Amino acid sequence: MSDVRYGLDTGFFFRLFEGTDRSREAWAAVTETAATGVVSTVSVYELQRHALKGLLVRDDVEAFLEELPFLCTMHDPLTAEGAQRAAHLGWGTELAMADALILQSFLDEDVTHVLTTDRDLTAYEAGPTVEVL
C-alpha cells in the first residue's frame, strides 16, 4: 500500500478538466497506482454548483461525480465535531468557510499532500505539504 494520500480540492478538479500535466499525473497515481485520493464532499457541492452555473459541462461533471466515490475516499466534514474543528482552522488561518471545511476533511483523512489552486491553504503550516497548481 502506498503512503501517498492526496487531498484533492475543488481547484484540482478544474485543473484536471483543463488537462494540465501535474493534475493528470496525480490523477493517474490515484486511479492507476496505490496512491489514495481524498475528496471533501464540500468539493462535490462546489463542482456541482459550477456545473449548474455553466462554468463546467453539467453532464460531464455529473457523470464524473457519480464515479468519484469509486475512485477516491470521500469525506463529509459536516458533523458537529468536524464543523467545530474547521471553525478553529478558519479562525487561526483566516481561511474561508469552504476552504476550512475542505482542509479539515484532509486532516481527518491524514493526507500527505494537498493539490489545490488556492494559495490560502498554504497558511496552515502544521499539516500536509500543499502544492498550488
N, CA, C and O atoms as a GROMACS GRO file, in nm:
protein
  532
    1MET      N    1   0.084  -0.119   0.000
    1MET     CA    2   0.000   0.000   0.000
    1MET      C    3   0.089   0.125   0.000
    1MET      O    4   0.192   0.130   0.068
    2SER      N    5   0.048   0.223  -0.075
    2SER     CA    6   0.124   0.348  -0.084
    2SER      C    7   0.094   0.435   0.036
    2SER      O    8  -0.016   0.435   0.091
    3ASP      N    9   0.195   0.510   0.077
    3ASP     CA   10   0.175   0.604   0.186
    3ASP      C   11   0.128   0.739   0.134
    3ASP      O   12   0.097   0.828   0.214
    4VAL      N   13   0.122   0.757   0.002
    4VAL     CA   14   0.082   0.884  -0.055
    4VAL      C   15  -0.070   0.896  -0.051
    4VAL      O   16  -0.143   0.812  -0.105
    5ARG      N   17  -0.115   1.001   0.014
    5ARG     CA   18  -0.259   1.030   0.023
    5ARG      C   19  -0.277   1.173  -0.024
    5ARG      O   20  -0.240   1.268   0.045
    6TYR      N   21  -0.335   1.188  -0.141
    6TYR     CA   22  -0.357   1.320  -0.200
    6TYR      C   23  -0.490   1.376  -0.155
    6TYR      O   24  -0.594   1.310  -0.170
    7GLY      N   25  -0.489   1.497  -0.100
    7GLY     CA   26  -0.611   1.571  -0.076
    7GLY      C   27  -0.639   1.652  -0.202
    7GLY      O   28  -0.562   1.741  -0.238
    8LEU      N   29  -0.748   1.622  -0.269
    8LEU     CA   30  -0.780   1.684  -0.398
    8LEU      C   31  -0.892   1.785  -0.376
    8LEU      O   32  -1.007   1.747  -0.354
    9ASP      N   33  -0.858   1.913  -0.384
    9ASP     CA   34  -0.962   2.013  -0.359
    9ASP      C   35  -1.030   2.052  -0.490
    9ASP      O   36  -0.994   2.003  -0.597
   10THR      N   37  -1.126   2.138  -0.480
   10THR     CA   38  -1.207   2.176  -0.597
   10THR      C   39  -1.121   2.227  -0.712
   10THR      O   40  -1.143   2.189  -0.826
   11GLY      N   41  -1.025   2.311  -0.683
   11GLY     CA   42  -0.938   2.365  -0.788
   11GLY      C   43  -0.859   2.259  -0.859
   11GLY      O   44  -0.830   2.272  -0.978
   12PHE      N   45  -0.822   2.151  -0.787
   12PHE     CA   46  -0.753   2.040  -0.853
   12PHE      C   47  -0.837   1.988  -0.969
   12PHE      O   48  -0.785   1.963  -1.077
   13PHE      N   49  -0.967   1.971  -0.945
   13PHE     CA   50  -1.054   1.915  -1.049
   13PHE      C   51  -1.069   2.009  -1.168
   13PHE      O   52  -1.080   1.964  -1.281
   14PHE      N   53  -1.068   2.139  -1.142
   14PHE     CA   54  -1.067   2.234  -1.254
   14PHE      C   55  -0.943   2.213  -1.339
   14PHE      O   56  -0.952   2.211  -1.462
   15ARG      N   57  -0.827   2.196  -1.274
   15ARG     CA   58  -0.703   2.172  -1.350
   15ARG      C   59  -0.708   2.038  -1.422
   15ARG      O   60  -0.659   2.025  -1.534
   16LEU      N   61  -0.768   1.938  -1.358
   16LEU     CA   62  -0.781   1.807  -1.423
   16LEU      C   63  -0.869   1.818  -1.547
   16LEU      O   64  -0.836   1.762  -1.652
   17PHE      N   65  -0.981   1.889  -1.536
   17PHE     CA   66  -1.070   1.906  -1.651
   17PHE      C   67  -1.002   1.986  -1.761
   17PHE      O   68  -1.033   1.968  -1.879
   18GLU      N   69  -0.910   2.076  -1.724
   18GLU     CA   70  -0.831   2.152  -1.822
   18GLU      C   71  -0.722   2.066  -1.885
   18GLU      O   72  -0.670   2.098  -1.992
   19GLY      N   73  -0.686   1.956  -1.818
   19GLY     CA   74  -0.586   1.864  -1.871
   19GLY      C   75  -0.442   1.902  -1.841
   19GLY      O   76  -0.353   1.865  -1.918
   20THR      N   77  -0.416   1.975  -1.733
   20THR     CA   78  -0.278   2.013  -1.701
   20THR      C   79  -0.197   1.889  -1.666
   20THR      O   80  -0.249   1.791  -1.613
   21ASP      N   81  -0.068   1.895  -1.697
   21ASP     CA   82   0.020   1.780  -1.678
   21ASP      C   83   0.022   1.732  -1.533
   21ASP      O   84   0.007   1.613  -1.507
   22ARG      N   85   0.042   1.823  -1.439
   22ARG     CA   86   0.055   1.783  -1.298
   22ARG      C   87  -0.074   1.720  -1.246
   22ARG      O   88  -0.068   1.621  -1.173
   23SER      N   89  -0.188   1.776  -1.282
   23SER     CA   90  -0.314   1.719  -1.234
   23SER      C   91  -0.336   1.580  -1.295
   23SER      O   92  -0.385   1.490  -1.228
   24ARG      N   93  -0.302   1.564  -1.421
   24ARG     CA   94  -0.316   1.432  -1.485
   24ARG      C   95  -0.222   1.330  -1.423
   24ARG      O   96  -0.258   1.214  -1.406
   25GLU      N   97  -0.102   1.374  -1.388
   25GLU     CA   98  -0.005   1.286  -1.324
   25GLU      C   99  -0.057   1.238  -1.188
   25GLU      O  100  -0.050   1.120  -1.156
   26ALA      N  101  -0.109   1.331  -1.109
   26ALA     CA  102  -0.162   1.295  -0.977
   26ALA      C  103  -0.286   1.205  -0.991
   26ALA      O  104  -0.302   1.110  -0.915
   27TRP      N  105  -0.371   1.236  -1.086
   27TRP     CA  106  -0.492   1.155  -1.106
   27TRP      C  107  -0.455   1.013  -1.148
   27TRP      O  108  -0.518   0.917  -1.104
   28ALA      N  109  -0.354   1.000  -1.233
   28ALA     CA  110  -0.308   0.868  -1.272
   28ALA      C  111  -0.254   0.792  -1.151
   28ALA      O  112  -0.276   0.672  -1.138
   29ALA      N  113  -0.185   0.862  -1.062
   29ALA     CA  114  -0.134   0.796  -0.941
   29ALA      C  115  -0.248   0.743  -0.856
   29ALA      O  116  -0.239   0.635  -0.798
   30VAL      N  117  -0.357   0.819  -0.849
   30VAL     CA  118  -0.473   0.777  -0.769
   30VAL      C  119  -0.548   0.663  -0.836
   30VAL      O  120  -0.588   0.568  -0.769
   31THR      N  121  -0.568   0.671  -0.967
   31THR     CA  122  -0.652   0.573  -1.035
   31THR      C  123  -0.576   0.451  -1.087
   31THR      O  124  -0.637   0.348  -1.117
   32GLU      N  125  -0.442   0.462  -1.098
   32GLU     CA  126  -0.366   0.351  -1.157
   32GLU      C  127  -0.261   0.292  -1.065
   32GLU      O  128  -0.201   0.190  -1.098
   33THR      N  129  -0.237   0.354  -0.949
   33THR     CA  130  -0.138   0.301  -0.855
   33THR      C  131  -0.202   0.292  -0.718
   33THR      O  132  -0.324   0.302  -0.704
   34ALA      N  133  -0.120   0.274  -0.617
   34ALA     CA  134  -0.171   0.258  -0.482
   34ALA      C  135  -0.191   0.391  -0.409
   34ALA      O  136  -0.232   0.390  -0.292
   35ALA      N  137  -0.164   0.504  -0.473
   35ALA     CA  138  -0.189   0.632  -0.408
   35ALA      C  139  -0.340   0.647  -0.384
   35ALA      O  140  -0.422   0.597  -0.460
   36THR      N  141  -0.372   0.717  -0.278
   36THR     CA  142  -0.513   0.738  -0.241
   36THR      C  143  -0.550   0.883  -0.266
   36THR      O  144  -0.474   0.974  -0.232
   37GLY      N  145  -0.666   0.905  -0.324
   37GLY     CA  146  -0.721   1.039  -0.338
   37GLY      C  147  -0.828   1.060  -0.233
   37GLY      O  148  -0.911   0.972  -0.210
   38VAL      N  149  -0.827   1.175  -0.170
   38VAL     CA  150  -0.928   1.210  -0.070
   38VAL      C  151  -0.998   1.336  -0.118
   38VAL      O  152  -0.933   1.435  -0.154
   39VAL      N  153  -1.131   1.332  -0.118
   39VAL     CA  154  -1.211   1.445  -0.165
   39VAL      C  155  -1.314   1.479  -0.059
   39VAL      O  156  -1.384   1.391  -0.008
   40SER      N  157  -1.324   1.606  -0.026
   40SER     CA  158  -1.427   1.652   0.066
   40SER      C  159  -1.560   1.664  -0.008
   40SER      O  160  -1.563   1.702  -0.126
   41THR      N  161  -1.667   1.632   0.060
   41THR     CA  162  -1.798   1.650  -0.002
   41THR      C  163  -1.828   1.797  -0.029
   41THR      O  164  -1.916   1.828  -0.108
   42VAL      N  165  -1.756   1.886   0.034
   42VAL     CA  166  -1.770   2.029   0.004
   42VAL      C  167  -1.725   2.054  -0.140
   42VAL      O  168  -1.785   2.137  -0.209
   43SER      N  169  -1.623   1.985  -0.186
   43SER     CA  170  -1.580   2.000  -0.326
   43SER      C  171  -1.685   1.945  -0.422
   43SER      O  172  -1.702   1.998  -0.531
   44VAL      N  173  -1.755   1.840  -0.382
   44VAL     CA  174  -1.864   1.788  -0.465
   44VAL      C  175  -1.969   1.898  -0.483
   44VAL      O  176  -2.016   1.922  -0.594
   45TYR      N  177  -2.006   1.963  -0.374
   45TYR     CA  178  -2.100   2.074  -0.381
   45TYR      C  179  -2.050   2.182  -0.476
   45TYR      O  180  -2.123   2.229  -0.563
   46GLU      N  181  -1.923   2.222  -0.458
   46GLU     CA  182  -1.869   2.330  -0.540
   46GLU      C  183  -1.864   2.292  -0.688
   46GLU      O  184  -1.896   2.375  -0.774
   47LEU      N  185  -1.825   2.170  -0.719
   47LEU     CA  186  -1.821   2.127  -0.859
   47LEU      C  187  -1.960   2.126  -0.921
   47LEU      O  188  -1.980   2.173  -1.033
   48GLN      N  189  -2.057   2.071  -0.846
   48GLN     CA  190  -2.195   2.069  -0.897
   48GLN      C  191  -2.247   2.211  -0.918
   48GLN      O  192  -2.312   2.240  -1.018
   49ARG      N  193  -2.217   2.298  -0.824
   49ARG     CA  194  -2.263   2.438  -0.836
   49ARG      C  195  -2.202   2.506  -0.959
   49ARG      O  196  -2.272   2.577  -1.031
   50HIS      N  197  -2.073   2.484  -0.982
   50HIS     CA  198  -2.009   2.542  -1.100
   50HIS      C  199  -2.069   2.485  -1.229
   50HIS      O  200  -2.080   2.556  -1.329
   51ALA      N  201  -2.107   2.358  -1.227
   51ALA     CA  202  -2.171   2.298  -1.344
   51ALA      C  203  -2.309   2.360  -1.365
   51ALA      O  204  -2.347   2.388  -1.479
   52LEU      N  205  -2.384   2.381  -1.259
   52LEU     CA  206  -2.516   2.443  -1.271
   52LEU      C  207  -2.507   2.586  -1.323
   52LEU      O  208  -2.597   2.633  -1.393
   53LYS      N  209  -2.399   2.655  -1.287
   53LYS     CA  210  -2.378   2.792  -1.333
   53LYS      C  211  -2.327   2.798  -1.477
   53LYS      O  212  -2.320   2.906  -1.537
   54GLY      N  213  -2.290   2.683  -1.533
   54GLY     CA  214  -2.240   2.679  -1.670
   54GLY      C  215  -2.090   2.698  -1.682
   54GLY      O  216  -2.039   2.713  -1.793
   55LEU      N  217  -2.018   2.698  -1.570
   55LEU     CA  218  -1.873   2.714  -1.575
   55LEU      C  219  -1.803   2.582  -1.609
   55LEU      O  220  -1.688   2.581  -1.653
   56LEU      N  221  -1.873   2.472  -1.589
   56LEU     CA  222  -1.826   2.338  -1.627
   56LEU      C  223  -1.940   2.271  -1.704
   56LEU      O  224  -2.055   2.310  -1.689
   57VAL      N  225  -1.908   2.171  -1.784
   57VAL     CA  226  -2.010   2.100  -1.861
   57VAL      C  227  -2.091   2.011  -1.766
   57VAL      O  228  -2.038   1.916  -1.708
   58ARG      N  229  -2.218   2.044  -1.751
   58ARG     CA  230  -2.301   1.983  -1.649
   58ARG      C  231  -2.307   1.830  -1.660
   58ARG      O  232  -2.285   1.761  -1.560
   59ASP      N  233  -2.337   1.777  -1.776
   59ASP     CA  234  -2.350   1.632  -1.790
   59ASP      C  235  -2.218   1.562  -1.759
   59ASP      O  236  -2.217   1.455  -1.698
   60ASP      N  237  -2.107   1.620  -1.802
   60ASP     CA  238  -1.976   1.561  -1.775
   60ASP      C  239  -1.946   1.560  -1.626
   60ASP      O  240  -1.900   1.460  -1.572
   61VAL      N  241  -1.972   1.672  -1.560
   61VAL     CA  242  -1.945   1.682  -1.417
   61VAL      C  243  -2.033   1.586  -1.339
   61VAL      O  244  -1.985   1.518  -1.248
   62GLU      N  245  -2.160   1.578  -1.374
   62GLU     CA  246  -2.250   1.489  -1.301
   62GLU      C  247  -2.210   1.343  -1.319
   62GLU      O  248  -2.218   1.265  -1.224
   63ALA      N  249  -2.168   1.305  -1.439
   63ALA     CA  250  -2.121   1.168  -1.462
   63ALA      C  251  -1.993   1.142  -1.382
   63ALA      O  252  -1.975   1.036  -1.323
   64PHE      N  253  -1.904   1.240  -1.382
   64PHE     CA  254  -1.779   1.228  -1.307
   64PHE      C  255  -1.807   1.213  -1.158
   64PHE      O  256  -1.747   1.128  -1.092
   65LEU      N  257  -1.897   1.296  -1.105
   65LEU     CA  258  -1.928   1.291  -0.962
   65LEU      C  259  -1.993   1.159  -0.921
   65LEU      O  260  -1.977   1.115  -0.807
   66GLU      N  261  -2.065   1.096  -1.013
   66GLU     CA  262  -2.123   0.965  -0.983
   66GLU      C  263  -2.015   0.859  -0.964
   66GLU      O  264  -2.029   0.769  -0.882
   67GLU      N  265  -1.907   0.871  -1.040
   67GLU     CA  266  -1.798   0.774  -1.034
   67GLU      C  267  -1.696   0.804  -0.924
   67GLU      O  268  -1.625   0.714  -0.878
   68LEU      N  269  -1.689   0.928  -0.881
   68LEU     CA  270  -1.585   0.972  -0.789
   68LEU      C  271  -1.576   0.888  -0.661
   68LEU      O  272  -1.465   0.857  -0.618
   69PRO      N  273  -1.688   0.851  -0.597
   69PRO     CA  274  -1.677   0.770  -0.475
   69PRO      C  275  -1.613   0.632  -0.497
   69PRO      O  276  -1.567   0.570  -0.401
   70PHE      N  277  -1.611   0.585  -0.621
   70PHE     CA  278  -1.548   0.457  -0.650
   70PHE      C  279  -1.397   0.472  -0.673
   70PHE      O  280  -1.324   0.373  -0.676
   71LEU      N  281  -1.353   0.595  -0.690
   71LEU     CA  282  -1.213   0.623  -0.722
   71LEU      C  283  -1.136   0.686  -0.606
   71LEU      O  284  -1.014   0.673  -0.598
   72CYS      N  285  -1.207   0.754  -0.517
   72CYS     CA  286  -1.144   0.828  -0.408
   72CYS      C  287  -1.217   0.804  -0.277
   72CYS      O  288  -1.332   0.759  -0.275
   73THR      N  289  -1.148   0.833  -0.169
   73THR     CA  290  -1.211   0.834  -0.038
   73THR      C  291  -1.286   0.966  -0.025
   73THR      O  292  -1.229   1.073  -0.042
   74MET      N  293  -1.415   0.956   0.004
   74MET     CA  294  -1.497   1.076   0.021
   74MET      C  295  -1.509   1.105   0.170
   74MET      O  296  -1.529   1.014   0.250
   75HIS      N  297  -1.496   1.232   0.206
   75HIS     CA  298  -1.506   1.268   0.347
   75HIS      C  299  -1.607   1.382   0.363
   75HIS      O  300  -1.600   1.484   0.295
   76ASP      N  301  -1.702   1.361   0.454
   76ASP     CA  302  -1.802   1.462   0.484
   76ASP      C  303  -1.765   1.530   0.616
   76ASP      O  304  -1.776   1.468   0.722
   77PRO      N  305  -1.721   1.657   0.610
   77PRO     CA  306  -1.680   1.725   0.733
   77PRO      C  307  -1.796   1.784   0.812
   77PRO      O  308  -1.775   1.844   0.917
   78LEU      N  309  -1.918   1.768   0.762
   78LEU     CA  310  -2.031   1.838   0.822
   78LEU      C  311  -2.095   1.760   0.936
   78LEU      O  312  -2.215   1.733   0.937
   79THR      N  313  -2.011   1.725   1.031
   79THR     CA  314  -2.059   1.676   1.160
   79THR      C  315  -2.040   1.792   1.258
   79THR      O  316  -1.971   1.889   1.227
   80ALA      N  317  -2.100   1.781   1.373
   80ALA     CA  318  -2.082   1.888   1.472
   80ALA      C  319  -1.934   1.903   1.508
   80ALA      O  320  -1.882   2.014   1.515
   81GLU      N  321  -1.866   1.792   1.532
   81GLU     CA  322  -1.724   1.797   1.568
   81GLU      C  323  -1.639   1.849   1.452
   81GLU      O  324  -1.550   1.932   1.472
   82GLY      N  325  -1.667   1.801   1.331
   82GLY     CA  326  -1.592   1.846   1.215
   82GLY      C  327  -1.610   1.995   1.190
   82GLY      O  328  -1.514   2.064   1.156
   83ALA      N  329  -1.731   2.043   1.206
   83ALA     CA  330  -1.757   2.186   1.187
   83ALA      C  331  -1.684   2.269   1.290
   83ALA      O  332  -1.632   2.376   1.259
   84GLN      N  333  -1.680   2.221   1.412
   84GLN     CA  334  -1.608   2.294   1.516
   84GLN      C  335  -1.458   2.298   1.486
   84GLN      O  336  -1.394   2.403   1.500
   85ARG      N  337  -1.401   2.185   1.447
   85ARG     CA  338  -1.258   2.182   1.414
   85ARG      C  339  -1.228   2.272   1.295
   85ARG      O  340  -1.127   2.342   1.294
   86ALA      N  341  -1.316   2.271   1.196
   86ALA     CA  342  -1.297   2.357   1.078
   86ALA      C  343  -1.304   2.504   1.117
   86ALA      O  344  -1.230   2.587   1.064
   87ALA      N  345  -1.394   2.538   1.210
   87ALA     CA  346  -1.404   2.676   1.256
   87ALA      C  347  -1.274   2.721   1.321
   87ALA      O  348  -1.230   2.834   1.301
   88HIS      N  349  -1.214   2.634   1.399
   88HIS     CA  350  -1.085   2.666   1.461
   88HIS      C  351  -0.977   2.685   1.355
   88HIS      O  352  -0.896   2.777   1.365
   89LEU      N  353  -0.976   2.598   1.253
   89LEU     CA  354  -0.880   2.614   1.143
   89LEU      C  355  -0.899   2.749   1.074
   89LEU      O  356  -0.802   2.821   1.050
   90GLY      N  357  -1.023   2.781   1.044
   90GLY     CA  358  -1.052   2.907   0.976
   90GLY      C  359  -1.015   3.028   1.059
   90GLY      O  360  -0.966   3.128   1.008
   91TRP      N  361  -1.040   3.018   1.188
   91TRP     CA  362  -1.009   3.129   1.277
   91TRP      C  363  -0.859   3.153   1.284
   91TRP      O  364  -0.813   3.267   1.279
   92GLY      N  365  -0.783   3.046   1.294
   92GLY     CA  366  -0.639   3.059   1.310
   92GLY      C  367  -0.565   3.096   1.182
   92GLY      O  368  -0.453   3.146   1.186
   93THR      N  369  -0.628   3.070   1.068
   93THR     CA  370  -0.560   3.092   0.938
   93THR      C  371  -0.632   3.193   0.850
   93THR      O  372  -0.582   3.230   0.744
   94GLU      N  373  -0.750   3.237   0.894
   94GLU     CA  374  -0.835   3.326   0.815
   94GLU      C  375  -0.883   3.262   0.685
   94GLU      O  376  -0.909   3.332   0.587
   95LEU      N  377  -0.894   3.129   0.683
   95LEU     CA  378  -0.948   3.059   0.567
   95LEU      C  379  -1.098   3.083   0.556
   95LEU      O  380  -1.167   3.097   0.657
   96ALA      N  381  -1.147   3.088   0.434
   96ALA     CA  382  -1.291   3.094   0.411
   96ALA      C  383  -1.354   2.964   0.460
   96ALA      O  384  -1.286   2.863   0.475
   97MET      N  385  -1.484   2.968   0.486
   97MET     CA  386  -1.553   2.853   0.541
   97MET      C  387  -1.532   2.727   0.457
   97MET      O  388  -1.496   2.622   0.511
   98ALA      N  389  -1.555   2.735   0.327
   98ALA     CA  390  -1.541   2.616   0.243
   98ALA      C  391  -1.399   2.562   0.247
   98ALA      O  392  -1.379   2.441   0.255
   99ASP      N  393  -1.301   2.650   0.242
   99ASP     CA  394  -1.161   2.606   0.246
   99ASP      C  395  -1.129   2.539   0.379
   99ASP      O  396  -1.058   2.438   0.382
  100ALA      N  397  -1.179   2.593   0.488
  100ALA     CA  398  -1.155   2.533   0.620
  100ALA      C  399  -1.220   2.395   0.630
  100ALA      O  400  -1.160   2.303   0.686
  101LEU      N  401  -1.340   2.380   0.577
  101LEU     CA  402  -1.408   2.250   0.579
  101LEU      C  403  -1.333   2.148   0.493
  101LEU      O  404  -1.318   2.032   0.532
  102ILE      N  405  -1.285   2.192   0.377
  102ILE     CA  406  -1.209   2.102   0.290
  102ILE      C  407  -1.078   2.062   0.358
  102ILE      O  408  -1.043   1.944   0.359
  103LEU      N  409  -1.007   2.158   0.413
  103LEU     CA  410  -0.882   2.126   0.482
  103LEU      C  411  -0.907   2.034   0.600
  103LEU      O  412  -0.830   1.941   0.624
  104GLN      N  413  -1.014   2.057   0.674
  104GLN     CA  414  -1.045   1.968   0.786
  104GLN      C  415  -1.070   1.826   0.737
  104GLN      O  416  -1.030   1.730   0.803
  105SER      N  417  -1.135   1.811   0.623
  105SER     CA  418  -1.154   1.678   0.565
  105SER      C  419  -1.021   1.610   0.541
  105SER      O  420  -1.003   1.492   0.573
  106PHE      N  421  -0.927   1.686   0.486
  106PHE     CA  422  -0.795   1.630   0.456
  106PHE      C  423  -0.720   1.592   0.583
  106PHE      O  424  -0.655   1.488   0.588
  107LEU      N  425  -0.730   1.674   0.685
  107LEU     CA  426  -0.664   1.642   0.812
  107LEU      C  427  -0.726   1.519   0.876
  107LEU      O  428  -0.655   1.434   0.930
  108ASP      N  429  -0.858   1.508   0.870
  108ASP     CA  430  -0.927   1.391   0.926
  108ASP      C  431  -0.883   1.263   0.856
  108ASP      O  432  -0.880   1.156   0.918
  109GLU      N  433  -0.849   1.272   0.729
  109GLU     CA  434  -0.813   1.155   0.650
  109GLU      C  435  -0.661   1.136   0.637
  109GLU      O  436  -0.616   1.052   0.560
  110ASP      N  437  -0.584   1.214   0.712
  110ASP     CA  438  -0.437   1.200   0.715
  110ASP      C  439  -0.372   1.208   0.578
  110ASP      O  440  -0.286   1.126   0.545
  111VAL      N  441  -0.414   1.306   0.497
  111VAL     CA  442  -0.349   1.321   0.366
  111VAL      C  443  -0.205   1.367   0.385
  111VAL      O  444  -0.171   1.432   0.484
  112THR      N  445  -0.121   1.330   0.289
  112THR     CA  446   0.020   1.370   0.294
  112THR      C  447   0.048   1.488   0.202
  112THR      O  448   0.143   1.564   0.225
  113HIS      N  449  -0.034   1.506   0.099
  113HIS     CA  450  -0.017   1.614   0.002
  113HIS      C  451  -0.154   1.672  -0.033
  113HIS      O  452  -0.249   1.597  -0.054
  114VAL      N  453  -0.162   1.803  -0.038
  114VAL     CA  454  -0.285   1.871  -0.084
  114VAL      C  455  -0.255   1.931  -0.220
  114VAL      O  456  -0.157   2.004  -0.236
  115LEU      N  457  -0.339   1.901  -0.317
  115LEU     CA  458  -0.328   1.959  -0.450
  115LEU      C  459  -0.443   2.057  -0.468
  115LEU      O  460  -0.560   2.020  -0.459
  116THR      N  461  -0.409   2.183  -0.493
  116THR     CA  462  -0.507   2.290  -0.490
  116THR      C  463  -0.468   2.402  -0.586
  116THR      O  464  -0.354   2.407  -0.633
  117THR      N  465  -0.560   2.490  -0.613
  117THR     CA  466  -0.529   2.615  -0.682
  117THR      C  467  -0.538   2.732  -0.585
  117THR      O  468  -0.519   2.847  -0.623
  118ASP      N  469  -0.568   2.702  -0.460
  118ASP     CA  470  -0.595   2.804  -0.359
  118ASP      C  471  -0.472   2.828  -0.271
  118ASP      O  472  -0.439   2.745  -0.186
  119ARG      N  473  -0.406   2.939  -0.291
  119ARG     CA  474  -0.286   2.972  -0.212
  119ARG      C  475  -0.318   2.990  -0.064
  119ARG      O  476  -0.228   2.978   0.020
  120ASP      N  477  -0.442   3.018  -0.031
  120ASP     CA  478  -0.480   3.037   0.108
  120ASP      C  479  -0.451   2.912   0.192
  120ASP      O  480  -0.423   2.923   0.312
  121LEU      N  481  -0.457   2.795   0.132
  121LEU     CA  482  -0.435   2.672   0.208
  121LEU      C  483  -0.291   2.659   0.257
  121LEU      O  484  -0.264   2.579   0.347
  122THR      N  485  -0.200   2.735   0.199
  122THR     CA  486  -0.061   2.731   0.247
  122THR      C  487  -0.047   2.798   0.384
  122THR      O  488   0.057   2.787   0.447
  123ALA      N  489  -0.150   2.868   0.428
  123ALA     CA  490  -0.145   2.934   0.558
  123ALA      C  491  -0.138   2.834   0.673
  123ALA      O  492  -0.089   2.867   0.782
  124TYR      N  493  -0.187   2.713   0.649
  124TYR     CA  494  -0.182   2.610   0.753
  124TYR      C  495  -0.051   2.534   0.738
  124TYR      O  496  -0.035   2.455   0.645
  125GLU      N  497   0.040   2.559   0.828
  125GLU     CA  498   0.176   2.506   0.815
  125GLU      C  499   0.199   2.377   0.892
  125GLU      O  500   0.304   2.314   0.875
  126ALA      N  501   0.106   2.335   0.975
  126ALA     CA  502   0.128   2.219   1.061
  126ALA      C  503   0.086   2.087   0.999
  126ALA      O  504   0.096   1.982   1.063
  127GLY      N  505   0.038   2.090   0.876
  127GLY     CA  506  -0.018   1.968   0.819
  127GLY      C  507   0.055   1.919   0.696
  127GLY      O  508   0.178   1.928   0.688
  128PRO      N  509  -0.019   1.867   0.601
  128PRO     CA  510   0.040   1.808   0.482
  128PRO      C  511   0.106   1.913   0.393
  128PRO      O  512   0.082   2.033   0.406
  129THR      N  513   0.189   1.865   0.302
  129THR     CA  514   0.250   1.950   0.202
  129THR      C  515   0.141   2.005   0.111
  129THR      O  516   0.058   1.928   0.063
  130VAL      N  517   0.139   2.134   0.087
  130VAL     CA  518   0.040   2.195  -0.001
  130VAL      C  519   0.108   2.235  -0.131
  130VAL      O  520   0.204   2.312  -0.131
  131GLU      N  521   0.057   2.182  -0.240
  131GLU     CA  522   0.110   2.215  -0.374
  131GLU      C  523   0.005   2.295  -0.450
  131GLU      O  524  -0.104   2.245  -0.477
  132VAL      N  525   0.039   2.417  -0.483
  132VAL     CA  526  -0.052   2.503  -0.559
  132VAL      C  527  -0.029   2.476  -0.707
  132VAL      O  528   0.082   2.491  -0.759
  133LEU      N  529  -0.134   2.437  -0.774
  133LEU     CA  530  -0.125   2.404  -0.918
  133LEU      C  531  -0.142   2.527  -1.004
  133LEU      O  532  -0.137   2.517  -1.127
   0.00000   0.00000   0.00000
